[in-house]
């Protein structure tokens, strides 16, 4: 699905990745990042957010918290990250980014709260309940600081992915805010939810969820109680063209993730300002029964999309030609993706060692893929900057 957009909008990226793989500089089973493009995308998002008065925190999980990608994003003007979990927080901290937001989506485990408060020192920390708020405040107090706390809220009719539920009742927000302010080491700073925006397949547009209206209504209740200077964190399906809608709804913070590498669902149906900047690369291992088996480990077919014909560019030479496209059977999520199976019938059948290029709306952090940052593509001088695991640590490759 994203391969069509990649071929049309960033063909030099595909060809550079293929050439580097042919030269033995990029491993199979790797998410590859166009660092020039991701820097440009970050600048587009940051400039629009600044124009609208929005704070911007980069989500890094999709590209495996790559250090070189984090640095490219910082060069683009975004110096803070949102950490979806403690692994994100530690990786982006090592890369030199500030931890702008911690605790959303995943809360911080009890034994990690003190270290998070004293070492990571997040600007904002989301809490789902009183216990987690007390742990965050106690950690901050021990570190000699006061922690800005965001209350995760929910109301009847709000939309949450299964397993993402939790938070305070929006109707109780004034009481919650007063209680958070009473904590030694903590202060109430604002409210958050997820997702605030969501792609609608039928409309082929990104639309506000009921959660965004809940944020707006809850902010109004806080204003009536005398709390007008609060943060409203509204993540979900973030591209530069959608930031105005968030600002209009009262949001003060945005958290681009797939938008940084041009792979939100909206990027499939519209040419947005951000360029596609991430692909998945692997290679053919062997042939069997009319199929070319390519190395797996990083396949992630996002369940937000209906089933579609997955294709790959399979070639021994750099190319984006339609003639190199082949259909691929990817193992279902219930299986381990040791291999995917490429159609090997007809002329110019794939051979062992051929490069295979895929375009996914990636979630590298849930895979066992390598993550490779490549600079210089825009200047036709590609250079591998980092080869890492999905925790942003240097990988032992080739051995």
Buried (B, 14 or more C-beta within 10 A) or exposed (E): BBBBBBBEBBBBBBBBBBBBBBEEBBBBBBBBBBBBBBBBBBBBBBBBBEEBEBBBBBBBBBBBBBBBBBBBBBBBBBBBBBBBBBBBBBBBBBBEBBBBBBBBBBBBEEEBBBBBBBEBBBBBBBBBBEEBBBBBBBBBBEBEEBBBBBBBBBBEEBBBEEEBEEBBEBBBBBEBBEBBEEBEBBBBBBBBBBBBBBBEEEEEEBEBBBBBBBBBBBBEBBEEEEBEEBBBBBBBBBBBBBBEBBBEBBBBBBBBBBBBBBBBBBBBEEEBBBBBBBBBBBBBBEBEEEBBBBBBBBBBBBEEBEEEEBBBBBBBEBBBEEEBBBEBEBBEEEEEBEBBBBBBEEEEBBEEEBBBBBBBBBBBBEBEBBBBBBBBBBEEEBBBBBBBBBBBBEBEEEE
